[in-house]
Amino acid sequence: MKLDQIDLKILRHLQENARITNAELAEKVGLSPTPCLRRLRRLESEGVIKGYHTDVNREELGVNVTVLALVKLEREDDATLRTFEEAVKDRPEVMECDLLTGKFDYLIRVVIPTLAAYEAFLSETILRMPNVATVESSPVLREVERKVILPVFRKPGR
């Protein structure tokens, strides 16, 4: 999909405030409401906008602990990777799972109420998954920066 400067402005403003009204959005990007809504619907239908989310205060929910875990599998064949990925996708405490190159196969970010709860999650879930060889866990002491707004640039060559 080709994105022009107005599309990029729409994406910037929606990331800052997904609850903005169409009229406000149209004004900010320099369109009237009808063409703005058409562009927004096109961005949604073509998968550029994947959804709308609410940023919730974790401490208010009692999930104060974040642990970054590096996982090494015994094998790296497609079936083993798929099995691990499907298993972690089903875990609500796993907020991110990234396939890596190098010494470890995956980095997972786990958000959980306590370190004891993480220990239980690790021993009862991750370490019981087939083909998990090792896990190195690092509890996060302090979150310095977590951005939720992607930098919106024009794609190269456009």
Backbone as a ProteinNet text record, in pm:
[ID]
protein_1_A
[PRIMARY]
MKLDQIDLKILRHLQENARITNAELAEKVGLSPTPCLRRLRRLESEGVIKGYHTDVNREELGVNVTVLALVKLEREDDATLRTFEEAVKDRPEVMECDLLTGKFDYLIRVVIPTLAAYEAFLSETILRMPNVATVESSPVLREVERKVILPVFRKPGR
[TERTIARY]
84	0	88.2	54.3	129.3	68.7	153.9	110.8	162.4	72.7	117.3	130.4	165.1	189	63.9	-52.8	-176	-200.5	-178.4	-190.5	-97	25.2	123.2	79.8	21.3	-29.8	-143.9	-231.8	-342.2	-285.5	-187.1	-127.5	-60.8	10.1	73.8	-30.2	-135.5	-236.4	-313.8	-344	-416.6	-332.1	-202.4	-116.9	-110.9	-116.5	-114.9	-247.3	-358.6	-491.3	-587.6	-606.2	-694.3	-841.6	-871.3	-1011	-1047.7	-959.9	-987.6	-1108.8	-1192.7	-1308.5	-1262.4	-1342.2	-1308.4	-1300.7	-1388.6	-1386.4	-1255.6	-1211.3	-1084.9	-966.9	-968.9	-862.2	-856.3	-970.8	-976.1	-916.5	-949.2	-895.4	-743.6	-693.8	-549.7	-470.3	-530.2	-457	-491.8	-581.9	-613.5	-710.1	-805.2	-908.4	-1045.4	-1147.4	-1282.9	-1314.2	-1416.4	-1441.7	-1466	-1538.1	-1570	-1446.1	-1358.6	-1238.9	-1144.3	-1143.2	-1059.9	-1109.1	-1239.9	-1295.8	-1271.1	-1277.4	-1247.9	-1104.5	-1011.6	-870.5	-851.1	-915	-904.5	-955.5	-1069.6	-1126.4	-1035.1	-971.6	-877.9	-756.2	-702.3	-587.8	-623.3	-746.5	-790.9	-808.8	-877.4	-908.5	-784.4	-682.8	-560.4	-457.8	-495.4	-410.3	-299.2	-296.9	-196.1	-230.2	-358	-406.4	-460.2	-394.3	-430.4	-533.9	-549.1	-644.9	-625.5	-708.3	-703.3	-693.1	-607.5	-579.9	-582.2	-598.8	-597.9	-470	-400.8	-279.9	-323.5	-303.3	-350.8	-233.3	-256.4	-156.4	-137	-21.4	6.4	1.7	52.3	55.9	-85.4	-179.6	-318.7	-378.3	-325.3	-372.6	-289.4	-183	-99.5	-2.9	29.4	130.7	253.4	328.9	438.3	573.6	586.5	716.4	725.1	834.2	864.6	993.9	993.5	1112.9	1139.8	1264.9	1308	1377.2	1330	1385	1438.5	1563.7	1626.6	1614.8	1558	1529.9	1612.2	1677.4	1752.8	1681	1650.9	1587.5	1693	1656.6	1748.8	1770.4	1667.4	1675.9	1610	1647.9	1591	1517	1462.6	1388.3	1250.2	1184.8	1056.9	951	940.2	837.6	861.9	987	1021.3	992.3	1030.6	1003.9	853.7	777	630.8	567.6	611.5	556.6	580.4	702.6	733.5	650	645.6	572.2	424.4	363.1	221.5	197.4	288.6	273.4	281.8	375.7	387.3	277.5	224.6	113.5	-8.5	-25.2	-140.7	-124.8	-7.7	18.1	-9.1	-104.8	-139.2	-27.3	61.7	170	283.6	285.6	388.2	340.5	405.4	365.1	432.5	549.4	626.2	703.8	721.1	807.7	874	1005.8	1081.1	1180.8	1182.2	1280.6	1410.5	1520.7	1650.7	1750.3	1859.4	1977.3	2079.2	2178.5	2283	2269.9	2318.8	2327.4	2189.4	2090.5	1956.2	1860	1751.1	1651	1538.4	1500.4	1386.9	1416.1	1356.7	1347.6	1200	1161.3	1022.2	1017.7	915.5	892.2	768.3	788	681.6	643.9	515.7	465.1	379.1	411.8	354.9	351.6	267.8	256.3	381.6	450.4	564	672.3	791.9	898.4	864.7	794	751.6	655.4	568.9	477.8	556.2	663.2	747.4	817.8	867.2	933.1	837.8	713.9	614.2	586	570.4	547.3	663	784.4	902.7	908.1	896.6	913.1	794.2	674.8	555.8	517.8	571.8	531.8	649.9	738.2	846.5	939.1	984.3	1079.7	1017.3	885.6	817.6	782.8	808.2	781.6	882.8	839.3	934.5	1044.4	1164.8	1280.8	1335.9	1293.8	1355.3	1482.2	1595.1	1723.7	1761.9	1762.8	1800.8	1718.9	1710.5	1644.5	1730.9	1761.9	1828.4	1730.6	1698.9	1599.2	1664.6	1614.5	1660.2	1539.2	1514.1	1406.1	1442.4	1345.6	1365.3	1356.9	1462.3	1462.9	1376.1	1385.2	1308.5	1288.9	1167.3	1139.6	1174.7	1275.3	1323.1	1237.1	1207.8	1128.6	1057.4	929.7	855	767.5	802.9	727.4	617.7	504.9	395.8	362.6	427	404	519.9	489.6	591.9	633.5	760.4	799.6	737.7	672.2	603.8	684.9	745.9	827.6	770.6	805.6	771.4	862.2	804.9	885.5	987.4	1110	1211.6	1158.7	1194	1155.6	1013.5	951.1	814.5	802.6
-117.8	0	123.7	217.2	342.1	441.8	493.3	590.9	728.2	826.6	963.1	1039.1	1165.1	1245.5	1257.4	1263.2	1273.3	1143.2	1028.7	899.6	894.3	940.6	939	1030.7	1145.6	1235.5	1168.6	1101.8	1030	928.1	851.3	749.6	811	923.5	990.3	1033	1099.3	1150.9	1038.2	932.5	820.9	749.4	739.7	676.3	760.6	890.2	978.6	975.1	960.9	961.8	884.1	757.8	674.2	707.8	788.2	825.9	959.1	1013.8	1139.4	1122.4	1222.8	1213.5	1231.2	1183.4	1198.7	1346.2	1427.7	1571.5	1635.8	1599.8	1653.7	1604.3	1476.9	1419.7	1487.3	1505.6	1570.3	1710.6	1783.3	1918.5	1916	1822.7	1815.3	1777.9	1698.5	1654.9	1736.7	1832.4	1921.9	1865	1785.5	1730.7	1762.7	1745.8	1749.7	1610.8	1599.3	1472.9	1351.3	1366.8	1250.7	1188.5	1265.1	1201.2	1149.2	1211.8	1163.8	1026.2	1012	883.8	776.7	813	717.4	667.6	760.4	721.7	632	667.7	588.8	446.4	432.8	299.9	221	288.1	221.2	172	254.7	214.1	92.9	89.3	-25.5	-150.1	-134.7	-250.7	-311.3	-229.4	-280.1	-326.4	-321.8	-378.1	-288	-162.3	-70.2	-41.8	-17.5	-5	-141.8	-203.8	-339.5	-344	-235.2	-234.2	-110.7	-99.6	11.5	-47.5	10.5	-46.3	61.2	16.4	105.2	80.7	187.4	178	177.2	64.4	45.3	54.9	116.1	127.1	-10.4	-71.8	-206.7	-215.4	-113.9	-116.8	-123.9	-56.7	-60.4	-200	-280.9	-418.8	-518	-469.2	-555.3	-642.1	-604.9	-678	-588.6	-586.4	-490.7	-542	-670.3	-729.2	-760.4	-714.5	-749.9	-829.5	-940	-1022.2	-1043.6	-1021.3	-1052.5	-1187.7	-1280.1	-1415.3	-1451.6	-1494.9	-1544.8	-1696.1	-1750.1	-1892.8	-1956.3	-2066.6	-2146.6	-2279.2	-2316.8	-2445.1	-2549.8	-2674.7	-2783.2	-2793.8	-2762.8	-2764.9	-2638.1	-2600	-2480.2	-2512.1	-2633	-2665.4	-2598.6	-2590.1	-2518.6	-2571.6	-2702.3	-2760.1	-2722.7	-2726.6	-2692.2	-2544.9	-2458.7	-2315.5	-2289.5	-2348.4	-2329	-2376.9	-2491.6	-2546	-2450	-2397.7	-2303.1	-2175.8	-2121.8	-1996.9	-2011.2	-2121.1	-2142.2	-2153.5	-2218.6	-2234	-2100	-2013.7	-1885.6	-1788.4	-1800.9	-1713.5	-1730.8	-1850.3	-1879	-1830.7	-1781.4	-1739.6	-1590.6	-1551.5	-1409.5	-1325	-1385.3	-1308.4	-1278.8	-1346	-1320.7	-1205.6	-1091.4	-970.6	-958.1	-1017.5	-1012.9	-1141.3	-1184.8	-1299.4	-1271.9	-1263.1	-1230	-1340.1	-1384.6	-1480.5	-1405.3	-1460.6	-1393.8	-1472.2	-1406.9	-1476.8	-1475.5	-1560.9	-1560.3	-1675.7	-1655.1	-1760.1	-1810.9	-1722	-1758.7	-1753.8	-1828.3	-1834.8	-1733.7	-1706.5	-1617	-1523.1	-1405.8	-1313.7	-1299.8	-1331.4	-1309.4	-1208.3	-1123.8	-1025	-1071	-1096.4	-1148.2	-1041.1	-1016.3	-922.5	-1003.7	-991.9	-1084	-1013.5	-1058.3	-986.1	-987.1	-1101.1	-1111.9	-1199.8	-1193	-1282.9	-1428.2	-1451.5	-1588.2	-1639.9	-1554	-1593.5	-1622	-1545.1	-1572.4	-1707.3	-1734.2	-1862.4	-1978.2	-1965.7	-2070	-2079.6	-1966.4	-1963.8	-2030.9	-1997.7	-2053.8	-2205.8	-2250.2	-2393.5	-2476.6	-2420.1	-2497.4	-2483.6	-2384	-2361.1	-2369.3	-2272.5	-2262.3	-2383.2	-2417.9	-2527.7	-2665.3	-2671.1	-2796.9	-2807.2	-2701.6	-2707.1	-2798.2	-2873	-2960.4	-2878.8	-2930.9	-2875.5	-2746.3	-2704.5	-2588.7	-2637.4	-2584.2	-2625.6	-2541.3	-2408	-2319	-2191.1	-2126.7	-1996.4	-1909.9	-1789.5	-1689.8	-1576.8	-1552.4	-1452.6	-1330.5	-1214.5	-1089.4	-1006	-993.7	-905	-759.7	-684.7	-543	-464.4	-386.8	-306.3	-182	-118.3	4.4	19.7	47.3	75.6	221.3	242.1	376.9	442.5	368.8	423	309	323	227	308.8	308.5	385.2	298.7	358.7	288.6	354.3	466.7	538.2	509.2	442.4	411.5	538.1	549.4	661.7	639.2	739.5	727.1	803.1	726.8	783.5	740.1	814.1	771.7	655.2	551.2	436	479.9	418.1	452.9	429.4	519.6	506.8	554.4	622.3	669.7	816.2
0	0	0	-83.8	-89.4	10.9	97.4	197.6	159.4	158.7	131	263.4	254.7	375.7	462.3	401.6	480.9	556	490.5	559.5	679.8	660.1	769.3	883.9	851	955.5	1032	960.3	1025.8	1123.8	1080.2	1167.2	1289.3	1269.7	1384.5	1487.9	1440.1	1533.6	1601.4	1530.3	1591.9	1697.2	1675	1775.2	1902.4	1888.3	2005.1	2079.6	2004.4	2065.9	1976.2	2006.2	1924.5	1945	2045.3	2071.4	2007.2	1927	1859	1768	1761.3	1672	1527.5	1436.4	1294.9	1257.7	1312.9	1282.3	1329.4	1450.6	1502.3	1419.5	1384.4	1303.5	1167.5	1106.6	974.8	981.3	1085.3	1101.1	1116.4	1195.9	1219.9	1095.2	1006.2	886.9	762.9	776.8	665.3	562.9	608.5	520.3	576.8	494.6	548.3	603.9	689.5	757.5	666.2	557.5	473.4	409.3	342.5	287.8	396.1	513	622.9	667.8	683.6	724.2	618.1	490.9	382.8	392.9	416.6	430.2	552.5	662.7	784.5	760.8	697.9	668.7	575.2	479.4	388	465.8	556.2	637.5	724.5	774.1	853.4	765.6	653.9	569.6	505.6	481.1	419.8	523.7	651.4	755.5	805.6	762.5	816.8	962.9	990.7	1128.1	1166.7	1265.6	1304.6	1416.6	1490.3	1599.6	1685.2	1786.6	1880.1	2020	2104.9	2235.7	2343.1	2465.9	2581.1	2660.6	2696.5	2777.9	2924.4	2990.8	3127.4	3224.7	3338.3	3444	3507.7	3484.1	3534.1	3685.6	3752.1	3898.2	3955.9	3892.5	3939.4	3927.6	3836.6	3820.2	3901.4	3964.1	4046.9	3969.4	3847.9	3770.9	3759.8	3868.3	3885.1	3838.3	3810.1	3778.5	3629.7	3568.3	3430	3431.1	3357.5	3344.9	3196.6	3157.8	3021.9	3028.3	2947.4	2949.8	2812.2	2809.6	2687.6	2687.9	2580.6	2573.7	2462.7	2496.1	2398.5	2383.1	2260.2	2232.6	2200.1	2215.7	2182.4	2032.1	1955.3	1809	1754.5	1633.8	1572.2	1442.6	1428.6	1307.2	1312.1	1197.5	1188.1	1283.6	1295.7	1382.9	1529.1	1572	1710.6	1737.4	1642.9	1659	1666.8	1576.5	1575.5	1706	1755.3	1880.4	1996.2	2006.8	2114.4	2098.5	1977.7	1953.2	1986.1	1945.5	1975.6	2125.7	2195.8	2340.7	2413.6	2374.4	2446.1	2406	2285.3	2243.9	2333.7	2387.7	2472.5	2616.2	2651.7	2788.9	2805.1	2889.1	2902.1	2961	3040.4	3100.9	3004.4	2888.9	2787.2	2699.4	2715.7	2644.2	2507.8	2494.9	2370.1	2357.7	2234.7	2207.7	2074	2073.4	1953	1921.3	1796	1747.5	1722.3	1769	1762.3	1677.8	1645.8	1595.9	1708.7	1700.3	1802.3	1899.3	2020.2	2121.5	2165	2172.7	2217.2	2099.8	2115	2008	2026.3	2149.8	2175.5	2291.7	2282.7	2395.3	2425.1	2547.9	2586.7	2699.9	2695	2801.4	2875.9	3004.2	3089.1	3190.4	3205	3305.6	3401	3531.6	3630.2	3766.8	3860.4	3988.2	4075.5	4086.1	4178.1	4116.5	4174.6	4130.3	4162.1	4271.1	4302.9	4195.6	4147.5	4039.9	3911.9	3888	3771	3786.3	3905.4	3929.3	3899.1	3943.2	3916.2	3766.5	3699.9	3555.6	3482.4	3522.4	3457.7	3476.6	3601.3	3628.3	3581.2	3586.8	3549.8	3403.1	3335.6	3196.3	3101	3107.2	3008.8	3014.8	3132.9	3144.9	3117.6	3114.5	3080.7	2933	2857.7	2713.7	2647.1	2546.2	2477.2	2410	2413.5	2343.5	2401.6	2521.1	2585.1	2654.4	2610.7	2665.8	2786.5	2769.4	2879.7	2874.3	2991	3002.5	3092.7	3046.8	3131.6	3155.8	3281.3	3318.3	3380.3	3343.3	3402.6	3443.4	3573.9	3617.7	3585.4	3541	3509.3	3639.5	3668	3789.8	3776.7	3660	3636.9	3487.5	3448	3307.6	3281.1	3200.2	3172.5	3064.6	2961.4	2850.6	2780.7	2755.7	2674.3	2581.7	2457.5	2359.1	2299.7	2277.8	2211	2076.7	2050.6	1925.3	1831.7	1720.5	1621.1	1547.6	1513.2	1427.4	1290.3	1238.1	1109.2	1005.4	916	809.4	675.8	576.3	440	405.6	343.8	302.7	200.4	200.7	101.4	-40.7	-128.5	-268.1	-297.3	-201.2	-224.8	-201.8
[MASK]
++++++++++++++++++++++++++++++++++++++++++++++++++++++++++++++++++++++++++++++++++++++++++++++++++++++++++++++++++++++++++++++++++++++++++++++++++++++++++++++

